């Protein structure tokens, strides 16, 4: 008996990072270009049905590649390089 395994659309961190960047562009920034983190994680986790692990991997990739700045409090991000051209 062969099981059908459906590949998750966000199995790769690059795919998550691209989607998170799209969500960031949809969000209205507040003071100094800040984007409240819940305006990003809620749509990804609940609308797009991504997992917490996928979300973290994508967010970490964006921060590591200096596309997003994540405040140490974890409450907001700021887009540093909105192109996302180095996401593969």
Order of alpha helices (4+ residues) and beta strands (2+ residues): alpha-beta-alpha-alpha-beta-beta
